[in-house]
Amino acid sequence: MTTPWGELALARFPEDPRDRLRAWDASDEYLLRHLADRQVPLSGTVVAVGDRWGALVTALAAYRPTQITDSWLGQEATRANLARNGVEPGTVRLLTTQDPPPGRIDVLLVRVPKSLALLEDQLLRLAPAVHEGTVVVGTGMVKEIHTSTLGLFERILGPTRTSLAERKARLILCTPDPALRRPANPWPYRYTLPDGIGPVSGRTVINHAGVFCADRLDIGTRFFLGHLPAPGGGRVVDLGCGNGVVGTATALADPRAEVLFVDESFQAVASAEATYRENDVPGHAEFRVGDGLTGVPDGSVDLVLNNPPFHSHQATTDATARRMFAGARRTLRPGGELWVIGNRHLGYHVTLRRLFGNSEVVASDPKFVVLRAVRR
C-alpha cells in the first residue's frame, strides 16, 4: 500500500496465500491522502474506529494513534502489520468496542462499518470525548455510505458533508457541535423470543450493536432451533455464536452440557454472555473471543453447532466457513458431530464431505439446509 508516509506491507489475518483480498481499499488510501494534502494536524489523541486490518493505524503509527475495533481478527492483523512494518510494540493503542474509549479525542477517523447500528453505538460512545476543535473524517466505499450514514454523523456529532468520490470511495467530513443534544444510546437492545422454538421460547435476548439481526430472531437461526440434536451432555461449542441463542437453547435443553461460546466479534461474545446470564441457565459455560476453534485441544469436543458467515465485510467468501469446518474436525472426538445451517445455494455439503468423508441432510426448506457431519 502506497501512503504519504511511505510504502507499507499489509496482510489480512490469518494469512492465506489463496486469498486475493487486500488488507486495504481505496477508501483507506483516500482518507490518508486527505490528511496529508490538507495538512491535518495529527496532534493530541488520534483515534481510528473500524480500521479493518490496521492499514490506517499502521500508516499513522508515528502519531501514536488508538485503534478501536469489534474484530479479533482485525486486531490480530493490526498487530502483525505493525510488526511487519517495524513499528515498536505499544506505539499503537489497541482497544475493542467493549473497552472504555479515550476521554478526549482530537482527531477521529471513522472507517464506516457494514452495520449502521454499530456506527450509531460507536459515535454515541465517542461523542462525549469529541470537542469543538476535533477533526472528524469518515471514509468508506460509495456503496457503503448512505443518507442514513450521514444522518447519524449529523444527529450525534454535528454538521456533515461528503467529498467528491474518488475511485468509488468517499469521505465524510463532520464539524463537531458540542452544544448538540444527542439521543440516548439504545444499545444493547433487548427483545423477547417468540413461542414455538424449543427451550428458548419466550426467553430474553440481549444484543449489542453490530450483531447479526440485533432486533429480532433471524429466520435461519429459527429454523436451526427447530432441528437441534437431542441432548447428549458433553462438551458443546456454539461456533460463531452471535448473540448466543443456539448455545443457550442447548444449555437449557441439557444442563449436563458444557457450552463454549466463541466468536471473532467482541460485540457478539458480549451479547452471548449477557443473553446466557439473563436467562439463569443452569450448567457450565465459557465465553471466548478468538479465531474459531484455535486454542481448543484436539479431540476434546463432542458437538459443534455452526451457522457460518459468508461475508468478510463487503466481500463474499467461504474462507471463514472452511476454516470453521476444519477446526471442528480437528477438535471433535471420534464420533463427535458438526451440525451446520446455511443457505442451500452455498453448497456446504461438498466441503463437509471432503473434510469429514460424510455429510447428511437433517432438515431443509426452500431457503435453508441443516447438515450433520460425523468425525470418524
C-alpha positions in Angstrom: 0.0 0.0 0.0 1.4 3.4 -1.0 0.7 6.2 1.5 2.0 9.7 2.0 4.1 8.3 4.8 5.7 5.6 2.6 5.2 2.1 1.3 3.5 -0.5 3.7 3.4 -4.2 3.5 0.0 -5.3 4.7 -1.9 -8.6 5.0 -5.2 -9.9 6.4 -5.3 -12.3 9.3 -4.9 -15.2 9.2 -2.7 -15.0 6.2 -3.8 -17.3 3.3 -1.9 -17.4 0.1 -5.1 -18.4 -1.7 -6.9 -15.2 -0.5 -6.7 -12.5 -3.1 -8.5 -9.9 -0.9 -6.3 -7.0 0.1 -5.8 -5.6 3.6 -6.9 -2.1 2.5 -9.0 -0.5 -0.2 -9.4 2.9 -2.0 -11.3 4.4 1.0 -8.3 3.9 3.3 -6.0 5.4 0.7 -8.4 8.4 0.2 -8.5 9.2 3.9 -4.7 9.1 4.2 -4.2 11.3 1.2 -6.8 13.8 2.6 -4.9 14.0 5.9 -1.7 14.7 4.1 -3.0 17.0 1.4 -5.0 19.2 3.9 -2.1 19.1 6.4 -4.5 18.0 9.1 -2.6 18.4 12.4 -2.3 14.8 13.8 -1.5 16.0 17.3 -3.2 15.1 20.6 -5.2 11.9 20.7 -5.8 10.3 17.3 -8.5 7.6 17.2 -9.3 5.3 14.3 -12.6 3.4 14.6 -13.3 0.4 12.5 -9.8 0.2 10.9 -10.5 -3.2 9.4 -7.0 -4.7 9.1 -4.8 -2.0 10.6 -4.0 -0.1 7.4 -4.8 3.3 9.0 -3.0 3.0 12.3 0.0 1.3 10.6 0.3 4.3 8.3 -0.1 6.8 11.1 1.9 4.9 13.7 4.3 7.9 14.1 1.4 9.8 15.7 0.7 7.0 18.3 -2.9 6.5 17.4 -5.6 4.5 19.1 -7.5 1.8 17.2 -11.0 0.7 18.2 -12.3 -2.4 16.6 -15.0 -5.1 17.1 -13.0 -7.7 15.2 -10.5 -10.0 17.0 -9.1 -11.0 13.5 -8.8 -7.3 12.6 -6.9 -6.6 15.9 -4.5 -9.5 15.3 -4.0 -8.3 11.7 -3.1 -4.9 13.1 -0.5 -6.4 15.5 1.0 -8.4 12.6 1.0 -5.5 10.2 2.6 -3.1 12.8 5.4 -5.7 13.4 5.8 -6.3 9.7 6.4 -2.6 9.2 8.9 -2.2 12.0 6.6 -0.4 14.5 7.6 -0.9 18.1 5.0 -2.7 20.3 2.9 -0.3 22.3 3.2 2.5 19.8 -0.4 2.0 18.8 -3.0 1.5 21.5 -5.4 -1.3 20.6 -8.9 -1.2 22.1 -12.1 -3.2 21.4 -15.6 -1.9 21.1 -16.2 -3.2 24.6 -13.4 -1.2 26.2 -13.9 2.4 27.6 -13.0 4.9 24.9 -10.4 7.6 25.4 -11.6 10.6 27.5 -10.6 13.2 24.9 -10.3 12.8 21.1 -8.5 15.4 18.9 -8.7 13.5 15.6 -11.4 11.0 14.9 -11.1 8.8 11.9 -14.1 6.5 11.1 -14.0 3.6 8.7 -17.7 3.2 8.1 -18.8 -0.3 9.2 -21.3 -2.6 7.4 -23.6 -2.3 10.4 -25.4 1.1 10.8 -26.2 0.0 14.4 -22.5 -0.4 15.2 -21.8 3.0 13.8 -24.6 4.6 15.9 -23.3 2.9 19.1 -19.7 3.9 18.5 -20.5 7.5 17.7 -22.6 7.8 20.8 -19.9 6.3 22.9 -17.2 8.5 21.5 -19.2 11.8 21.3 -18.5 12.9 24.9 -14.8 12.9 24.1 -15.2 15.0 20.9 -14.7 18.7 21.3 -15.2 21.8 19.1 -11.7 21.5 17.7 -11.8 17.8 16.9 -11.1 16.9 13.3 -13.7 14.2 12.3 -13.2 12.4 9.0 -15.1 9.2 8.0 -14.4 7.1 5.0 -15.9 4.2 3.0 -16.7 3.0 -0.4 -19.6 4.8 -2.2 -21.8 1.7 -1.8 -21.2 1.8 2.0 -22.2 5.4 2.6 -25.9 6.2 2.6 -28.2 9.0 3.6 -28.7 7.2 6.9 -25.0 7.1 7.5 -24.6 10.8 7.1 -27.7 11.3 9.3 -26.0 9.6 12.2 -23.0 11.9 12.0 -25.3 14.9 11.8 -27.5 13.8 14.7 -24.7 12.7 17.0 -21.7 14.9 16.2 -22.7 17.9 14.1 -23.0 19.3 10.6 -21.8 16.8 8.0 -21.0 16.8 4.3 -19.4 14.4 1.9 -16.5 14.8 -0.5 -16.4 14.0 -4.2 -16.0 10.3 -5.0 -12.5 9.1 -6.0 -12.1 5.5 -7.2 -15.5 4.7 -5.8 -14.5 5.9 -2.4 -15.9 8.9 -0.5 -15.0 10.9 2.6 -17.4 12.1 5.4 -16.4 15.5 6.7 -18.1 16.4 10.0 -17.8 19.6 12.1 -18.5 18.8 15.8 -21.1 20.8 17.6 -20.6 20.5 21.4 -24.0 22.1 22.0 -25.8 19.3 20.1 -28.3 17.4 22.1 -27.5 13.8 21.4 -30.0 11.0 21.7 -29.7 8.3 24.3 -27.8 5.2 23.3 -30.3 2.4 22.6 -27.7 -0.3 22.8 -27.6 -3.0 23.9 -31.0 -3.9 22.7 -33.4 -6.4 24.4 -36.2 -8.4 22.9 -38.3 -11.5 23.8 -38.1 -14.6 21.6 -41.3 -16.0 20.1 -43.0 -19.2 21.2 -42.6 -22.5 19.3 -38.8 -22.5 19.1 -38.0 -25.0 21.9 -36.3 -24.3 25.2 -35.6 -20.6 24.4 -39.3 -19.8 23.7 -40.2 -16.6 25.4 -36.7 -16.0 26.7 -34.9 -12.7 26.6 -32.1 -11.9 24.1 -29.6 -9.1 24.7 -27.9 -7.8 21.6 -25.0 -5.3 21.4 -24.8 -3.2 18.3 -23.4 -4.8 15.2 -24.5 -8.3 16.0 -26.4 -10.0 13.2 -30.2 -9.4 13.4 -29.9 -7.4 16.5 -33.6 -6.6 16.9 -35.2 -9.9 16.0 -34.7 -13.6 15.6 -33.4 -14.3 12.1 -35.2 -17.0 10.1 -32.1 -19.1 9.7 -31.5 -19.4 13.4 -35.2 -20.0 14.0 -35.0 -23.0 11.5 -31.9 -24.3 13.2 -33.5 -24.1 16.7 -36.3 -26.4 15.4 -33.8 -29.1 14.4 -31.0 -29.1 17.1 -29.7 -32.5 18.1 -31.2 -34.3 21.1 -29.4 -33.7 24.5 -26.3 -35.8 25.0 -24.2 -33.9 27.6 -20.5 -33.4 26.9 -18.6 -30.5 25.5 -20.6 -28.4 23.1 -19.3 -25.4 21.0 -21.6 -22.7 19.7 -19.1 -21.7 16.9 -19.7 -18.2 15.6 -22.1 -17.7 18.4 -23.6 -14.3 17.6 -26.0 -13.5 20.4 -25.7 -17.0 21.8 -29.3 -18.1 21.2 -28.3 -21.5 19.8 -25.8 -22.3 22.7 -28.3 -21.0 25.3 -31.0 -23.3 23.8 -28.6 -26.3 24.0 -27.7 -25.5 27.7 -31.4 -25.1 28.6 -32.3 -28.4 27.0 -29.4 -30.2 28.7 -27.9 -28.8 31.9 -25.2 -31.5 31.7 -23.7 -29.9 28.7 -20.6 -27.7 29.0 -21.1 -25.0 26.4 -18.3 -22.9 24.8 -19.5 -19.8 23.0 -16.9 -18.4 20.6 -16.9 -15.6 18.0 -14.4 -13.3 16.5 -16.6 -10.3 17.3 -16.2 -8.7 20.7 -19.8 -7.4 20.5 -21.1 -10.9 19.7 -19.4 -12.6 22.6 -20.6 -9.9 25.0 -24.1 -10.4 23.7 -23.9 -14.2 24.1 -22.8 -13.9 27.7 -25.4 -11.3 28.5 -28.1 -13.4 27.0 -26.9 -16.5 28.9 -26.7 -14.7 32.2 -30.1 -13.0 31.7 -31.8 -16.3 31.5 -30.3 -18.0 34.6 -29.2 -21.0 32.5 -28.0 -24.0 34.6 -24.8 -25.8 33.9 -21.3 -24.5 32.9 -20.5 -22.1 30.1 -17.3 -20.4 28.7 -17.2 -17.3 26.5 -14.2 -16.7 24.2 -13.3 -14.1 21.6 -11.0 -15.6 19.0 -10.3 -17.2 15.6 -12.8 -20.0 15.6 -11.6 -23.1 17.5 -7.9 -22.0 17.6 -6.6 -23.0 21.0 -9.2 -25.7 21.7 -7.4 -29.0 22.2 -7.7 -31.8 19.5 -10.4 -34.4 20.2 -11.9 -32.5 23.1 -15.3 -31.6 21.8 -18.5 -33.7 21.5 -20.7 -31.4 19.4 -20.1 -28.3 17.3 -23.1 -26.1 16.3 -22.3 -23.7 13.5 -24.1 -21.0 11.4 -21.0 -19.8 9.4 -20.9 -16.3 7.9 -20.3 -16.0 4.1 -19.2 -12.4 4.1 -16.0 -10.7 5.2 -17.0 -7.0 5.5 -18.4 -6.4 2.0 -16.7 -9.3 0.3 -18.5 -12.7 -0.3 -16.2 -15.6 0.6 -16.4 -19.1 2.0 -13.0 -18.9 3.6 -14.3 -18.4 7.1 -16.7 -21.4 6.8 -13.9 -23.6 5.5 -11.7 -22.7 8.4 -14.6 -23.3 10.9 -15.3 -26.7 9.4 -11.6 -27.7 9.5 -11.4 -26.5 13.1 -14.4 -28.6 14.0 -13.0 -31.7 12.5 -9.7 -31.2 14.4 -11.3 -30.6 17.8 -14.1 -33.2 17.7 -13.5 -36.6 19.3 -14.1 -39.7 17.2 -17.9 -40.0 16.9 -18.3 -36.3 17.6 -20.7 -34.3 15.3 -20.7 -31.0 13.5 -24.2 -29.5 12.8 -24.3 -26.7 10.3 -27.0 -24.5 9.0 -26.6 -22.5 5.8 -28.3 -21.2 2.7 -29.0 -24.1 0.3 -27.1 -22.4 -2.5 -23.8 -22.3 -0.6 -23.1 -26.0 -1.1 -21.6 -26.7 2.3 -22.3 -30.4 1.9 -19.5 -30.6 -0.7 -16.9 -29.1 1.7 -18.1 -31.3 4.6 -17.8 -34.5 2.5 -14.3 -33.5 1.5 -13.2 -32.9 5.1 -15.2 -35.5 7.0 -15.9 -38.1 4.3 -19.6 -37.8 5.1 -22.5 -35.3 5.2 -26.1 -35.9 5.9 -29.1 -33.6 5.4 -31.0 -33.3 8.7 -33.7 -30.9 7.6 -34.3 -28.4 4.7 -36.7 -25.9 3.4 -36.7 -23.8 0.2 -34.0 -21.5 1.7 -32.0 -23.3 4.3 -30.4 -26.7 5.0 -29.2 -28.3 8.2 -26.3 -30.6 7.7 -24.6 -33.2 10.0 -21.1 -34.5 9.6 -19.5 -37.1 11.9 -15.8 -37.3 12.9 -14.8 -40.9 12.1 
